[in-house]
Amino acid sequence: MMISALELRIALIVVAVIVIIVFIVWYRANSKDIVANSITKQDQDFSADIEDVLTMPARDAKEDLPDDLRSEFQHVSQSLRAEKISQRVHAAQQDRAARQDKATHADTPKSTHASAPDGQPDQARELLIVLHVVAKPQADFTGPMIQQMMTELDLEFGDMGGYHYNVQRLAKKHSVYCVLNMFQPGSFDPTLMADFTTRGLTMVLQLPGPEDSLKAFNIMCEHAHRLATFLNADLLDQDHNPVTTQALSHYKEQVQLFGLRVARLSTLS
């Protein structure tokens, strides 16, 4: 008995429908396992990134700071680091909770994502790089010396009472990094610089910013070395150890890991 062309088409359509139904049933049965395995891998990568970023090998300082200088600003640096670490841990917990919620609702048409409270920045997407330019004993920095270097480095006085290295974006200036007084009150007053002295400057780079992260870091490092050379000062990292080639390499790794982490978090949001 011959099969007509119409009957053959109907048979093919029926077979195709059955295949599609089988695939949908298989996918719904296995999607949760796929997402769960993906989250486990992302958690492992995230933990490795945090360990690399927050763990810095101990280095012996070639020159220790004077006791009075270290005690004067040690509490400021410790409180800053404690606050940033606390914020990052909180952000990591929010991110993990969001991804677990996504896995729980993998079989629904839309998944929800945790977000930072209104008006609060996502701290997991921020990184601070801090360098200190510290005067040698009995060699304080004077206001005129500081102003001269700020001018040579194209830094302008601005927010927070600090000097900013700016770039132009869409007819508006944006700060790449800033230089602050390392001691209280932390700011400068341009009208009083003639009689001003300080024993240290703090350079702060906040990422992400208006410039490429690695390029911004390289700019601040170059300016930091020029400042230290001109002022005949010591260049220290955020832990108050002399900045070495190893320390700079570690900072660059931090910046690169940060960029990867931000890119990954962006895909989850």
C-alpha positions as CSV (number, residue, x, y, z in Angstrom):
1,M,0.0,0.0,0.0
2,M,1.6,3.3,-1.1
3,I,2.0,6.1,1.5
4,S,0.9,9.5,0.2
5,A,3.0,12.6,0.5
6,L,0.6,14.1,2.9
7,E,0.7,11.1,5.2
8,L,4.5,11.1,5.1
9,R,4.6,14.8,6.1
10,I,2.2,14.2,9.0
11,A,4.4,11.3,10.2
12,L,7.5,13.5,10.1
13,I,5.7,16.2,12.1
14,V,4.6,13.7,14.7
15,V,8.2,12.4,15.1
16,A,9.5,15.9,15.4
17,V,7.0,16.8,18.1
18,I,7.9,13.7,20.1
19,V,11.6,14.5,19.9
20,I,11.0,18.1,21.1
21,I,8.9,16.9,24.0
22,V,11.5,14.3,25.0
23,F,14.2,17.1,24.9
24,I,12.1,19.5,27.1
25,V,11.5,16.8,29.7
26,W,15.2,15.9,29.8
27,Y,16.3,19.5,30.1
28,R,13.8,20.3,32.9
29,A,15.0,17.2,34.8
30,N,18.7,18.1,34.5
31,S,18.8,21.9,34.5
32,K,19.0,22.2,38.3
33,D,22.0,19.9,38.4
34,I,23.7,21.9,35.6
35,V,23.2,25.2,37.4
36,A,24.2,23.7,40.8
37,N,27.5,22.4,39.2
38,S,28.1,25.8,37.7
39,I,27.6,27.5,41.0
40,T,30.0,25.2,42.8
41,K,32.7,25.9,40.2
42,Q,32.0,29.7,40.5
43,D,32.2,29.5,44.3
44,Q,35.6,27.8,44.0
45,D,36.9,30.4,41.6
46,F,35.5,33.2,43.7
47,S,37.2,31.8,46.9
48,A,40.5,31.5,45.0
49,D,40.2,35.1,43.8
50,I,39.5,36.4,47.3
51,E,42.4,34.5,48.8
52,D,44.8,35.8,46.1
53,V,43.6,39.4,46.5
54,L,43.5,39.6,50.3
55,T,46.6,37.5,51.1
56,M,49.9,39.3,50.7
57,P,53.1,37.5,51.5
58,A,54.9,38.9,54.5
59,R,57.9,41.1,53.6
60,D,60.6,42.4,55.8
61,A,60.8,46.1,55.7
62,K,64.2,47.5,54.8
63,E,63.5,50.6,56.9
64,D,61.0,50.7,59.7
65,L,59.1,53.9,60.3
66,P,59.9,55.9,63.5
67,D,57.7,54.7,66.4
68,D,56.0,58.0,66.8
69,L,55.1,58.2,63.1
70,R,53.8,54.7,62.9
71,S,51.6,55.1,66.0
72,E,50.2,58.4,64.7
73,F,48.6,56.9,61.6
74,Q,48.4,53.1,62.3
75,H,44.9,53.3,63.7
76,V,43.7,55.1,60.6
77,S,45.0,52.5,58.2
78,Q,43.8,49.6,60.3
79,S,40.3,50.9,60.5
80,L,40.2,51.5,56.7
81,R,41.3,48.0,56.0
82,A,38.9,46.5,58.5
83,E,36.0,48.4,57.0
84,K,36.9,47.4,53.4
85,I,37.3,43.7,54.3
86,S,33.9,43.7,56.2
87,Q,32.2,45.3,53.2
88,R,33.7,42.8,50.8
89,V,32.7,39.8,53.0
90,H,29.1,41.2,53.1
91,A,29.2,41.7,49.3
92,A,30.4,38.1,48.8
93,Q,27.6,36.8,50.9
94,Q,25.1,38.7,48.9
95,D,26.5,37.5,45.7
96,R,26.5,33.8,46.8
97,A,22.9,34.1,48.1
98,A,21.8,35.6,44.7
99,R,23.4,32.7,42.8
100,Q,21.8,30.1,45.1
101,D,18.4,31.8,44.6
102,K,19.0,31.6,40.8
103,A,19.6,27.8,41.1
104,T,16.5,27.3,43.2
105,H,14.3,29.0,40.6
106,A,16.2,27.6,37.5
107,D,13.0,26.0,36.2
108,T,10.9,29.2,36.3
109,P,10.7,31.6,33.3
110,K,12.5,34.4,35.1
111,S,15.0,34.4,38.0
112,T,15.5,37.1,40.6
113,H,18.8,38.5,41.7
114,A,19.9,40.1,45.0
115,S,20.9,43.7,44.6
116,A,22.5,46.3,46.9
117,P,20.1,48.4,48.9
118,D,19.0,51.7,47.3
119,G,21.8,54.3,47.5
120,Q,24.4,51.8,48.6
121,P,27.4,50.9,46.2
122,D,28.2,47.2,45.5
123,Q,31.4,46.9,47.5
124,A,32.3,43.7,45.7
125,R,32.8,45.8,42.6
126,E,35.2,48.3,44.2
127,L,39.0,48.1,44.9
128,L,41.2,50.6,46.7
129,I,44.9,50.8,46.0
130,V,46.8,52.9,48.6
131,L,50.4,54.2,48.6
132,H,52.1,56.4,51.1
133,V,54.9,58.9,50.5
134,V,56.6,59.3,53.9
135,A,59.2,61.9,54.9
136,K,62.5,60.9,56.3
137,P,63.3,62.0,59.9
138,Q,63.6,65.8,60.3
139,A,62.7,66.3,56.6
140,D,59.0,67.3,56.6
141,F,57.3,68.2,53.4
142,T,56.5,71.9,53.1
143,G,53.4,73.4,51.4
144,P,55.4,75.0,48.5
145,M,57.2,71.7,47.8
146,I,53.8,69.9,47.6
147,Q,52.2,72.5,45.4
148,Q,55.1,72.5,43.0
149,M,54.9,68.7,42.5
150,M,51.1,68.9,42.2
151,T,51.5,71.4,39.4
152,E,54.2,69.3,37.6
153,L,52.0,66.2,37.8
154,D,48.9,68.1,36.6
155,L,47.0,67.5,39.8
156,E,44.2,69.9,40.7
157,F,42.7,70.8,44.1
158,G,39.2,69.4,44.5
159,D,36.9,67.1,46.4
160,M,37.8,66.0,50.0
161,G,40.4,68.8,50.2
162,G,42.8,66.7,48.1
163,Y,44.7,67.0,44.8
164,H,43.2,65.0,41.9
165,Y,44.6,63.7,38.7
166,N,41.7,64.2,36.3
167,V,40.7,63.1,32.8
168,Q,38.2,64.7,30.6
169,R,35.1,62.6,29.7
170,L,32.1,64.1,27.9
171,A,33.1,67.7,28.7
172,K,33.4,66.8,32.4
173,K,36.5,66.1,34.6
174,H,36.7,62.8,36.5
175,S,39.3,61.9,39.1
176,V,41.6,59.0,38.4
177,Y,43.4,59.1,41.8
178,C,43.8,61.6,44.6
179,V,46.6,62.8,47.0
180,L,45.6,63.4,50.6
181,N,47.4,64.5,53.7
182,M,48.4,61.3,55.6
183,F,47.6,62.9,58.9
184,Q,44.6,64.5,60.4
185,P,42.5,66.2,59.1
186,G,43.6,64.4,55.9
187,S,43.0,67.5,53.7
188,F,44.8,70.5,52.4
189,D,44.0,74.2,52.5
190,P,45.5,76.0,49.5
191,T,45.3,79.3,51.3
192,L,47.5,78.1,54.1
193,M,50.1,76.1,52.1
194,A,52.8,78.7,52.6
195,D,53.2,77.7,56.2
196,F,52.0,74.1,55.9
197,T,54.1,71.1,56.7
198,T,53.4,67.3,56.9
199,R,55.3,64.1,57.2
200,G,53.4,62.1,54.7
201,L,51.1,62.0,51.7
202,T,48.6,59.3,50.9
203,M,47.7,58.4,47.3
204,V,44.4,56.7,46.7
205,L,43.2,54.9,43.6
206,Q,39.6,53.7,43.5
207,L,38.6,51.2,40.9
208,P,36.7,51.1,38.7
209,G,37.2,54.6,37.5
210,P,37.1,56.8,34.4
211,E,40.3,55.2,33.1
212,D,41.3,51.7,32.3
213,S,42.1,50.0,35.7
214,L,45.7,48.9,34.8
215,K,46.5,52.1,33.0
216,A,45.2,54.1,36.0
217,F,47.4,52.0,38.4
218,N,50.5,52.6,36.2
219,I,49.9,56.3,36.1
220,M,49.6,56.5,39.9
221,C,52.7,54.4,40.4
222,E,54.8,56.6,38.1
223,H,53.6,59.7,39.9
224,A,54.3,58.1,43.3
225,H,57.9,57.4,42.3
226,R,58.4,60.9,41.0
227,L,57.0,62.4,44.2
228,A,59.2,60.2,46.4
229,T,62.3,61.1,44.3
230,F,61.6,64.9,44.4
231,L,60.7,64.9,48.1
232,N,63.6,62.6,49.0
233,A,61.0,60.4,50.7
234,D,60.2,56.7,51.2
235,L,57.5,55.1,49.1
236,L,55.4,52.6,51.2
237,D,52.6,50.3,50.4
238,Q,49.2,50.2,52.3
239,D,50.9,48.0,55.0
240,H,53.7,50.6,55.5
241,N,56.3,48.4,53.9
242,P,58.8,49.7,51.3
243,V,57.4,49.3,47.8
244,T,59.4,46.7,46.0
245,T,59.2,45.2,42.5
246,Q,57.4,42.2,44.1
247,A,54.9,44.5,45.8
248,L,54.1,46.3,42.5
249,S,53.7,42.9,40.8
250,H,51.2,41.9,43.5
251,Y,49.3,45.1,43.1
252,K,49.0,44.5,39.4
253,E,47.7,41.0,40.0
254,Q,45.1,42.5,42.4
255,V,44.0,44.9,39.7
256,Q,43.8,42.2,37.0
257,L,41.9,39.8,39.3
258,F,39.5,42.6,40.3
259,G,38.7,43.2,36.6
260,L,38.0,39.5,36.1
261,R,35.8,39.4,39.2
262,V,33.8,42.5,38.1
263,A,33.3,41.0,34.6
264,R,32.0,37.8,36.2
265,L,29.7,39.5,38.6
266,S,28.3,41.6,35.7
267,T,27.3,38.4,33.9
268,L,25.3,37.3,37.0
269,S,23.4,40.6,37.4
